[in-house]
Amino acid sequence: MIQRPAPRLDQAGLRDGGEIVVDYLFHGEAGVAFDHLLYMISEPDLVLSAGTYAELARAGEMLELPEDALASIRRAAGG
C-alpha cells in the first residue's frame, strides 16, 4: 500500500520540496533554495523546535538575509 502525505502536505512544492531544494543548490542558487525551504515550513504552518529554528536562523545569517526573513516561521513555546 502506498502511503500518501497528510492533505496539508500533499501539494506540489511540498511533496517534492526536498528535490526542489537540492536542485536549486545543485545550480548554485542557495538563496532560492532557502526561500523554498521557508515556504515548505510556513505553508503547512509547521512549528520548529528551538534548536531547528536556531540552525535555520544561522543559515539565513550565512546567506546574509534580513533579520525578518524568518518572520513567518513558528517556534515551539519556550524556544
OpenMM code with the backbone's topology and positions (N, CA, C; nanometers):
from openmm import Vec3, app, unit

residues = "MET ILE GLN ARG PRO ALA PRO ARG LEU ASP GLN ALA GLY LEU ARG ASP GLY GLY GLU ILE VAL VAL ASP TYR LEU PHE HIS GLY GLU ALA GLY VAL ALA PHE ASP HIS LEU LEU TYR MET ILE SER GLU PRO ASP LEU VAL LEU SER ALA GLY THR TYR ALA GLU LEU ALA ARG ALA GLY GLU MET LEU GLU LEU PRO GLU ASP ALA LEU ALA SER ILE ARG ARG ALA ALA GLY GLY".split()
positions = [
    Vec3(0.0832, -0.1177, 0.0000),
    Vec3(0.0000, 0.0000, 0.0000),
    Vec3(0.0881, 0.1246, 0.0000),
    Vec3(0.0554, 0.2199, -0.0830),
    Vec3(0.1301, 0.3455, -0.0907),
    Vec3(0.0771, 0.4410, 0.0146),
    Vec3(0.1675, 0.4947, 0.0957),
    Vec3(0.1265, 0.5935, 0.1945),
    Vec3(0.1357, 0.7312, 0.1335),
    Vec3(0.0307, 0.8078, 0.1504),
    Vec3(0.0263, 0.9436, 0.0973),
    Vec3(0.0484, 1.0413, 0.2115),
    Vec3(0.1111, 1.1548, 0.1823),
    Vec3(0.1316, 1.2560, 0.2865),
    Vec3(-0.0025, 1.3085, 0.3383),
    Vec3(0.0001, 1.3669, 0.4559),
    Vec3(-0.1197, 1.4314, 0.5099),
    Vec3(-0.1676, 1.5357, 0.4097),
    Vec3(-0.3000, 1.5586, 0.3999),
    Vec3(-0.3535, 1.6503, 0.2985),
    Vec3(-0.2869, 1.7878, 0.2946),
    Vec3(-0.2531, 1.8442, 0.4105),
    Vec3(-0.1923, 1.9773, 0.4085),
    Vec3(-0.0507, 1.9754, 0.3511),
    Vec3(0.0095, 1.8581, 0.3433),
    Vec3(0.1425, 1.8451, 0.2862),
    Vec3(0.1396, 1.7908, 0.1438),
    Vec3(0.0229, 1.7461, 0.1010),
    Vec3(0.0098, 1.6805, -0.0290),
    Vec3(-0.0197, 1.7822, -0.1385),
    Vec3(0.0804, 1.8628, -0.1681),
    Vec3(0.0673, 1.9603, -0.2750),
    Vec3(0.2028, 1.9817, -0.3410),
    Vec3(0.1980, 2.0196, -0.4659),
    Vec3(0.3225, 2.0446, -0.5391),
    Vec3(0.4035, 2.1491, -0.4639),
    Vec3(0.5330, 2.1306, -0.4628),
    Vec3(0.6211, 2.2224, -0.3919),
    Vec3(0.6500, 2.1775, -0.2508),
    Vec3(0.5587, 2.1013, -0.1929),
    Vec3(0.5830, 2.0429, -0.0612),
    Vec3(0.6144, 1.8953, -0.0756),
    Vec3(0.5329, 1.8262, -0.1515),
    Vec3(0.5505, 1.6823, -0.1720),
    Vec3(0.6884, 1.6529, -0.2316),
    Vec3(0.7318, 1.7369, -0.3248),
    Vec3(0.8617, 1.7182, -0.3896),
    Vec3(0.9619, 1.8264, -0.3491),
    Vec3(0.9370, 1.8878, -0.2352),
    Vec3(1.0182, 2.0005, -0.1906),
    Vec3(1.1652, 1.9697, -0.1705),
    Vec3(1.1947, 1.8520, -0.1185),
    Vec3(1.3349, 1.8155, -0.0986),
    Vec3(1.4119, 1.8132, -0.2287),
    Vec3(1.3493, 1.7578, -0.3310),
    Vec3(1.4122, 1.7540, -0.4636),
    Vec3(1.4304, 1.8943, -0.5196),
    Vec3(1.3320, 1.9801, -0.4972),
    Vec3(1.3400, 2.1181, -0.5466),
    Vec3(1.4562, 2.1910, -0.4800),
    Vec3(1.4670, 2.1773, -0.3480),
    Vec3(1.5754, 2.2444, -0.2745),
    Vec3(1.7112, 2.1944, -0.3234),
    Vec3(1.7265, 2.0639, -0.3366),
    Vec3(1.8541, 2.0073, -0.3831),
    Vec3(1.8861, 2.0561, -0.5245),
    Vec3(1.7864, 2.0629, -0.6097),
    Vec3(1.8084, 2.1100, -0.7466),
    Vec3(1.8573, 2.2550, -0.7474),
    Vec3(1.7953, 2.3399, -0.6666),
    Vec3(1.8415, 2.4793, -0.6576),
    Vec3(1.9857, 2.4847, -0.6073),
    Vec3(2.0169, 2.4062, -0.5056),
    Vec3(2.1538, 2.4045, -0.4528),
    Vec3(2.2523, 2.3560, -0.5581),
    Vec3(2.2148, 2.2526, -0.6316),
    Vec3(2.2991, 2.1981, -0.7373),
    Vec3(2.3318, 2.3043, -0.8419),
    Vec3(2.2379, 2.3954, -0.8657),
    Vec3(2.2577, 2.5008, -0.9649),
    Vec3(2.3113, 2.6310, -0.9037),
    Vec3(2.3620, 2.6237, -0.7805),
    Vec3(2.4253, 2.7395, -0.7182),
    Vec3(2.3284, 2.8468, -0.6718),
    Vec3(2.2039, 2.8093, -0.6467),
    Vec3(2.1011, 2.9050, -0.6058),
    Vec3(2.0629, 2.8824, -0.4591),
    Vec3(2.1594, 2.9042, -0.3690),
    Vec3(2.1358, 2.8780, -0.2269),
    Vec3(2.0244, 2.9660, -0.1706),
    Vec3(2.0179, 3.0912, -0.2112),
    Vec3(1.9133, 3.1807, -0.1618),
    Vec3(1.7750, 3.1345, -0.2027),
    Vec3(1.7604, 3.0916, -0.3265),
    Vec3(1.6313, 3.0424, -0.3754),
    Vec3(1.5965, 2.9113, -0.3044),
    Vec3(1.6966, 2.8270, -0.2819),
    Vec3(1.6747, 2.7016, -0.2097),
    Vec3(1.6250, 2.7313, -0.0681),
    Vec3(1.6855, 2.8293, -0.0029),
    Vec3(1.6462, 2.8656, 0.1329),
    Vec3(1.5041, 2.9215, 0.1334),
    Vec3(1.4714, 3.0053, 0.0362),
    Vec3(1.3352, 3.0586, 0.0255),
    Vec3(1.2340, 2.9460, 0.0109),
    Vec3(1.2685, 2.8458, -0.0688),
    Vec3(1.1756, 2.7341, -0.0863),
    Vec3(1.1638, 2.6541, 0.0427),
    Vec3(1.2730, 2.6382, 0.1132),
    Vec3(1.2695, 2.5693, 0.2413),
    Vec3(1.1780, 2.6435, 0.3392),
    Vec3(1.1880, 2.7755, 0.3429),
    Vec3(1.0998, 2.8553, 0.4287),
    Vec3(0.9538, 2.8354, 0.3892),
    Vec3(0.9279, 2.8315, 0.2596),
    Vec3(0.7921, 2.8052, 0.2109),
    Vec3(0.7427, 2.6693, 0.2594),
    Vec3(0.8303, 2.5692, 0.2525),
    Vec3(0.7932, 2.4338, 0.2930),
    Vec3(0.7615, 2.4255, 0.4423),
    Vec3(0.8161, 2.5148, 0.5202),
    Vec3(0.7909, 2.5170, 0.6642),
    Vec3(0.6668, 2.6010, 0.6956),
    Vec3(0.6553, 2.7159, 0.6326),
    Vec3(0.5461, 2.8078, 0.6668),
    Vec3(0.4123, 2.7701, 0.6031),
    Vec3(0.4122, 2.7141, 0.4836),
    Vec3(0.2866, 2.6822, 0.4146),
    Vec3(0.1990, 2.5854, 0.4950),
    Vec3(0.2540, 2.4750, 0.5449),
    Vec3(0.1707, 2.3860, 0.6267),
    Vec3(0.1669, 2.4279, 0.7740),
    Vec3(0.2250, 2.5456, 0.8045),
    Vec3(0.2238, 2.6025, 0.9397),
    Vec3(0.2904, 2.5110, 1.0415),
    Vec3(0.4078, 2.4593, 1.0043),
    Vec3(0.4843, 2.3737, 1.0946),
    Vec3(0.5428, 2.4561, 1.2083),
    Vec3(0.5658, 2.3928, 1.3205),
    Vec3(0.6277, 2.4558, 1.4365),
    Vec3(0.7629, 2.3902, 1.4573),
    Vec3(0.8688, 2.4713, 1.4606),
    Vec3(1.0045, 2.4189, 1.4749),
    Vec3(1.0495, 2.4206, 1.6200),
    Vec3(1.1316, 2.3239, 1.6546),
    Vec3(1.1952, 2.3257, 1.7870),
    Vec3(1.2913, 2.4433, 1.7916),
    Vec3(1.3290, 2.4818, 1.9114),
    Vec3(1.4221, 2.5936, 1.9280),
    Vec3(1.5541, 2.5664, 1.8566),
    Vec3(1.6028, 2.4430, 1.8669),
    Vec3(1.7293, 2.4079, 1.8033),
    Vec3(1.7228, 2.4144, 1.6514),
    Vec3(1.6147, 2.3640, 1.5949),
    Vec3(1.5984, 2.3676, 1.4498),
    Vec3(1.5830, 2.5106, 1.4015),
    Vec3(1.5075, 2.5912, 1.4757),
    Vec3(1.4918, 2.7319, 1.4398),
    Vec3(1.6272, 2.8029, 1.4421),
    Vec3(1.7090, 2.7737, 1.5429),
    Vec3(1.8408, 2.8356, 1.5537),
    Vec3(1.9283, 2.7995, 1.4339),
    Vec3(1.9235, 2.6742, 1.3911),
    Vec3(2.0004, 2.6322, 1.2733),
    Vec3(1.9514, 2.7031, 1.1476),
    Vec3(1.8206, 2.7174, 1.1350),
    Vec3(1.7629, 2.7882, 1.0208),
    Vec3(1.8063, 2.9347, 1.0227),
    Vec3(1.8037, 2.9968, 1.1402),
    Vec3(1.8459, 3.1358, 1.1535),
    Vec3(1.9941, 3.1509, 1.1181),
    Vec3(2.0738, 3.0551, 1.1592),
    Vec3(2.2174, 3.0587, 1.1269),
    Vec3(2.2391, 3.0518, 0.9763),
    Vec3(2.1640, 2.9655, 0.9090),
    Vec3(2.1739, 2.9564, 0.7627),
    Vec3(2.1329, 3.0883, 0.6990),
    Vec3(2.0274, 3.1495, 0.7508),
    Vec3(1.9848, 3.2794, 0.6997),
    Vec3(2.0920, 3.3863, 0.7160),
    Vec3(2.1600, 3.3840, 0.8287),
    Vec3(2.2699, 3.4784, 0.8521),
    Vec3(2.3835, 3.4546, 0.7530),
    Vec3(2.4160, 3.3283, 0.7285),
    Vec3(2.5230, 3.2953, 0.6350),
    Vec3(2.4882, 3.3420, 0.4935),
    Vec3(2.3587, 3.3427, 0.4619),
    Vec3(2.3138, 3.3896, 0.3308),
    Vec3(2.2929, 3.5410, 0.3290),
    Vec3(2.3215, 3.6040, 0.4436),
    Vec3(2.3087, 3.7491, 0.4603),
    Vec3(2.1665, 3.7980, 0.4322),
    Vec3(2.0694, 3.7205, 0.4801),
    Vec3(1.9297, 3.7586, 0.4655),
    Vec3(1.8928, 3.8583, 0.5747),
    Vec3(1.7907, 3.9389, 0.5526),
    Vec3(1.7474, 4.0325, 0.6565),
    Vec3(1.6970, 3.9565, 0.7797),
    Vec3(1.7036, 4.0215, 0.8941),
    Vec3(1.6648, 3.9564, 1.0191),
    Vec3(1.5205, 3.9088, 1.0182),
    Vec3(1.4336, 3.9739, 0.9430),
    Vec3(1.2928, 3.9353, 0.9412),
    Vec3(1.2627, 3.8244, 0.8401),
    Vec3(1.3650, 3.7644, 0.7816),
    Vec3(1.3446, 3.6593, 0.6815),
    Vec3(1.2693, 3.5387, 0.7387),
    Vec3(1.2816, 3.5180, 0.8685),
    Vec3(1.2161, 3.4038, 0.9319),
    Vec3(1.0867, 3.4437, 1.0024),
    Vec3(1.0343, 3.5596, 0.9710),
    Vec3(0.9158, 3.6103, 1.0404),
    Vec3(0.7960, 3.5168, 1.0307),
    Vec3(0.7847, 3.4421, 0.9230),
    Vec3(0.6686, 3.3541, 0.9052),
    Vec3(0.6878, 3.2161, 0.9680),
    Vec3(0.8036, 3.1925, 1.0272),
    Vec3(0.8347, 3.0610, 1.0831),
    Vec3(0.7993, 3.0585, 1.2321),
    Vec3(0.7226, 2.9578, 1.2709),
    Vec3(0.6813, 2.9462, 1.4118),
    Vec3(0.7767, 2.8578, 1.4899),
    Vec3(0.8007, 2.8966, 1.6164),
    Vec3(0.8839, 2.8189, 1.7076),
    Vec3(0.7971, 2.7590, 1.8166),
    Vec3(0.8397, 2.6460, 1.8669),
    Vec3(0.7698, 2.5829, 1.9790),
    Vec3(0.7766, 2.6751, 2.0999),
    Vec3(0.6752, 2.6706, 2.1823),
    Vec3(0.6709, 2.7524, 2.3041),
    Vec3(0.7958, 2.7261, 2.3879),
    Vec3(0.8474, 2.8317, 2.4435),
    Vec3(0.9668, 2.8203, 2.5256),
    Vec3(1.0947, 2.8268, 2.4462),
    Vec3(1.0823, 2.8412, 2.3121),
    Vec3(1.2014, 2.8435, 2.2283),
    Vec3(1.2153, 2.9697, 2.1676),
] * unit.nanometer
topology = app.Topology()
chain = topology.addChain("A")
for resn in residues:
    res = topology.addResidue(resn, chain)
    for name in ("N", "CA", "C"):
        topology.addAtom(name, app.Element.getBySymbol(name[0]), res)
